[in-house]
């Protein structure tokens, strides 16, 4: 005869097997209803554009609508918190973006731990910021700009789209690695910052490529360097800052996450579908136009990238002495 303990063990094993089978069946049928795709930014920006591009193709491939839900506010944290607290059933996903890595160390009292509370699903792409100067700045290269700033300490104004953004911290990283001293001037968004850059009130910005590239192409502003480790196909004649400042890399990594306990089978299904979308020539071309090649990775590889990005930006936040309560 079985002991009571053995019987309980067999029951537990059976229930576990049934749960695994149910999850596999759910993944095989997934999705059976629309998926909420949270974007913690307002509509219309580069972050929103990437979500809508990939969400549309996933809707077509999976036969269920990926409904973009913009939830901006609190520096990206409102939308992220909504994703963290959602039911982990595969029907709520999050557009992962640079603010998620930065906010981990920037905000003192977050109600979640992003690295632990979000399951990595898939990477999308890595987009450079562009170190861009007003035409009156005499420097034509990154090396010349460093020399110019050091000869004019404290006189150079560096614009950003807001405190703690990747635009801001890309500049802080540059100052940390070069010894340059610049005055940070935060704006409420990229548009007013670019307006003042064009007018000469500020001298430099490390802005997202999609919002600055037309001003560069028109000749109204001058690009000195891109923040990716290598040059961008969109600006092939513009050097990577790392060519002058070895080790500099401050690009924007995008991808999809889900609540931490989302079944592995559903994460795997989404990862496979996203990677198939990223491999499509039309999607690849569109992402390149936005500034970055597709990144086809496993969920585990994307998780490693999230941890590396979080650690990279932690060092910059600490150097800049930034903290939001």
C-alpha positions in Angstrom: 0.0 0.0 0.0 1.1 3.5 -0.7 1.8 5.8 2.2 -0.2 9.0 2.6 3.0 11.0 1.8 3.6 8.9 -1.4 0.0 9.4 -2.5 0.2 13.1 -2.0 3.4 13.1 -4.0 1.8 11.3 -6.8 -1.2 13.7 -6.8 1.2 16.7 -6.8 3.1 15.2 -9.7 -0.1 14.5 -11.6 -1.4 18.0 -11.0 2.0 19.4 -12.1 1.8 17.3 -15.3 -1.8 18.5 -15.9 -0.7 22.1 -15.5 2.2 21.7 -17.9 -0.2 20.1 -20.4 -2.7 22.9 -19.9 0.0 25.5 -20.5 1.2 23.8 -23.7 -2.4 23.6 -24.9 -2.9 27.3 -24.1 0.3 28.1 -26.0 -0.8 26.0 -29.0 -4.1 27.9 -29.2 -2.6 31.3 -28.3 -3.8 33.9 -28.9 -7.6 33.5 -28.7 -8.4 37.2 -28.0 -6.7 40.6 -28.6 -3.4 41.3 -26.8 -2.9 44.6 -25.0 0.5 46.1 -26.0 1.4 48.8 -23.5 3.6 51.7 -24.6 4.7 54.0 -21.7 5.1 56.9 -24.0 2.7 59.3 -25.8 1.6 58.5 -29.4 3.7 59.6 -32.3 7.3 59.3 -31.1 10.0 56.9 -32.2 9.0 54.5 -29.3 5.4 54.4 -30.3 6.2 54.0 -34.0 8.3 50.9 -33.4 5.5 49.3 -31.3 2.9 50.0 -34.0 5.1 48.6 -36.8 5.7 45.3 -35.1 2.3 45.1 -33.4 0.6 45.4 -36.8 2.6 42.5 -38.3 2.0 40.4 -35.3 -1.7 41.0 -35.6 -1.6 39.8 -39.2 0.4 36.7 -38.4 -1.4 35.6 -35.3 -4.9 36.5 -36.3 -5.6 38.6 -33.1 -5.2 42.3 -32.7 -2.2 43.7 -30.8 -4.0 46.8 -29.4 -1.5 49.6 -28.7 -2.3 51.3 -25.3 -0.3 54.4 -24.6 0.2 54.9 -20.9 2.7 57.8 -20.5 3.6 59.5 -17.2 6.0 59.4 -14.3 9.0 59.0 -16.6 7.7 55.8 -18.2 6.8 54.2 -14.8 3.0 54.3 -15.1 2.9 52.1 -18.1 5.6 49.8 -16.8 3.9 49.3 -13.5 0.6 48.4 -15.3 2.5 45.7 -17.2 4.2 44.3 -14.1 0.9 44.0 -12.3 -1.1 42.5 -15.2 -2.3 38.9 -15.3 0.7 36.8 -16.6 -1.4 35.1 -19.3 0.2 36.5 -22.5 -2.5 39.0 -23.1 -0.6 42.0 -21.8 2.9 42.8 -23.1 5.1 45.9 -22.8 7.3 47.8 -25.2 10.7 47.7 -23.4 12.7 50.9 -23.9 15.8 52.7 -22.5 13.7 54.4 -19.7 13.2 51.0 -18.2 16.9 50.4 -17.7 17.6 54.0 -16.6 14.8 54.2 -14.1 16.0 51.2 -12.1 18.7 53.4 -10.6 17.3 56.9 -11.2 14.1 56.5 -9.1 14.5 55.9 -5.4 11.0 54.5 -4.6 9.9 52.4 -7.6 7.1 49.9 -6.7 8.7 47.2 -8.9 12.1 45.8 -9.9 12.2 45.8 -13.6 14.8 43.1 -14.1 13.0 40.7 -11.8 9.4 41.6 -12.6 9.4 41.5 -16.4 9.9 38.4 -18.5 12.1 39.2 -21.6 10.3 38.2 -24.7 12.3 39.5 -27.7 14.6 42.3 -28.7 13.5 44.5 -31.6 16.4 46.8 -32.5 19.1 49.1 -31.2 18.9 52.8 -32.2 21.6 55.4 -32.0 21.4 58.8 -30.6 23.2 61.4 -32.6 25.7 64.0 -31.2 24.5 67.1 -33.1 25.7 70.7 -32.9 24.6 74.1 -34.0 26.2 75.2 -37.2 28.0 78.1 -35.3 30.0 75.5 -33.3 33.4 75.4 -35.1 34.1 71.7 -34.4 33.7 69.3 -37.4 34.7 66.1 -35.5 34.2 64.6 -32.1 37.9 65.2 -31.3 37.6 68.9 -32.3 34.5 69.3 -30.2 36.3 67.8 -27.1 39.1 70.3 -27.6 36.6 73.2 -28.1 34.7 72.3 -24.9 37.9 72.0 -22.8 39.0 75.4 -24.1 35.6 76.9 -23.1 34.8 75.1 -19.8 31.2 75.7 -18.5 30.3 77.8 -21.6 28.8 75.0 -23.7 25.1 74.3 -23.2 23.9 70.7 -23.7 20.2 70.3 -24.5 18.1 67.2 -23.7 14.5 66.1 -24.0 14.3 65.9 -20.2 16.2 64.9 -17.0 17.0 61.2 -16.9 16.2 60.5 -20.5 18.6 58.6 -22.7 19.2 61.9 -24.6 20.4 63.4 -21.3 22.4 60.5 -20.1 24.1 60.0 -23.4 25.6 63.4 -22.8 26.4 62.7 -19.2 28.3 59.5 -20.3 30.2 61.6 -22.9 31.3 64.1 -20.2 32.3 61.3 -17.8 34.5 59.6 -20.4 36.1 62.7 -21.9 36.4 65.1 -18.9 34.3 67.7 -20.8 32.3 70.2 -18.7 28.9 71.2 -20.2 25.9 72.9 -18.7 22.8 70.6 -19.0 19.6 72.3 -20.2 16.6 70.0 -20.0 13.5 70.6 -22.1 10.0 69.1 -22.1 10.6 67.0 -25.2 12.9 66.9 -28.2 11.0 69.5 -30.3 11.6 72.6 -28.1 15.2 71.5 -27.5 15.9 71.2 -31.3 14.2 74.6 -31.8 16.7 76.2 -29.4 19.6 74.3 -30.9 18.7 75.7 -34.3 18.5 79.1 -32.8 21.9 78.9 -31.0 20.6 79.1 -27.4 22.2 75.7 -26.9 25.2 74.2 -28.7 24.8 70.4 -28.6 22.3 67.6 -28.1 22.6 63.8 -28.1 19.1 63.3 -29.6 17.3 60.2 -30.9 18.0 59.7 -34.6 14.4 59.7 -35.8 13.6 63.2 -34.4 16.9 64.9 -35.5 17.9 63.2 -38.8 15.9 65.5 -41.1 17.6 68.6 -39.7 21.0 66.9 -40.2 20.1 65.9 -43.8 18.9 69.5 -44.6 22.2 71.0 -43.4 20.5 73.0 -40.6 22.4 71.1 -38.0 25.8 69.2 -38.0 26.1 65.6 -36.8 29.5 64.8 -35.2 28.9 61.3 -34.0 26.5 58.4 -33.4 26.2 56.7 -30.0 26.3 53.1 -31.3 29.5 51.2 -31.2 29.6 51.3 -35.0 28.5 53.7 -37.6 24.9 53.9 -38.7 23.8 53.0 -42.3 21.5 56.1 -42.1 24.5 58.4 -41.6 27.4 56.4 -43.0 29.7 59.4 -43.2 29.2 60.3 -39.5 31.7 58.6 -37.2 30.8 56.6 -34.1 31.8 58.5 -31.0 33.6 55.3 -30.0 36.1 55.9 -32.8 37.4 58.9 -30.7 36.2 57.8 -27.2 37.0 54.1 -26.9 34.3 52.1 -25.1 31.6 54.8 -25.6 28.2 53.2 -26.3 24.9 54.8 -25.4 22.3 53.4 -27.9 18.6 52.8 -27.3 17.6 49.1 -27.0 14.0 48.3 -27.7 12.1 45.0 -27.3 9.0 43.3 -25.8 8.5 42.1 -22.2 5.7 40.4 -20.4 4.7 40.0 -16.7 7.3 37.8 -14.9 5.2 34.6 -14.6 3.9 34.5 -18.2 4.2 30.8 -19.3 7.4 30.0 -21.1 5.5 28.4 -23.9 3.7 31.7 -24.7 6.9 33.7 -24.4 8.5 31.2 -26.8 5.6 31.5 -29.2 5.8 35.4 -29.2 9.6 35.3 -29.5 9.4 33.0 -32.6 6.7 35.2 -34.2 8.6 38.4 -33.5 11.9 37.0 -34.9 10.0 36.0 -38.0 8.7 39.5 -38.4 12.2 41.0 -37.9 13.5 38.8 -40.6 11.1 40.1 -43.2 12.9 42.4 -45.8 10.3 45.1 -45.5 10.4 45.2 -41.7 14.2 45.2 -41.8 14.3 48.1 -44.1 11.8 50.1 -42.0 13.7 49.5 -38.8 17.0 50.6 -40.6 15.2 53.8 -41.6 14.4 54.4 -38.0 18.1 54.0 -37.2 18.8 50.4 -36.2 19.2 46.9 -37.6 16.8 44.2 -36.3 18.1 42.2 -33.3 17.0 38.5 -33.6 17.6 37.0 -30.2 16.2 34.4 -27.8 14.3 35.5 -24.7 17.4 34.6 -22.6 19.8 36.6 -24.7 17.5 39.6 -24.5 17.3 39.2 -20.8 21.1 39.3 -20.6 21.0 42.5 -22.7 18.5 44.1 -20.3 20.8 43.4 -17.3 23.8 44.8 -19.2 21.9 48.0 -20.2 20.6 48.4 -16.6 24.2 48.2 -15.2 25.6 50.5 -17.9 23.0 53.3 -17.2 23.4 52.8 -13.4 27.0 53.9 -13.7 26.0 57.0 -15.6 23.2 57.9 -13.2 25.6 57.6 -10.3 28.3 59.7 -12.1 25.8 62.5 -12.8 24.5 62.3 -9.2 20.9 62.0 -10.4 18.0 60.7 -8.2 14.3 61.1 -8.4 12.2 60.5 -5.2 
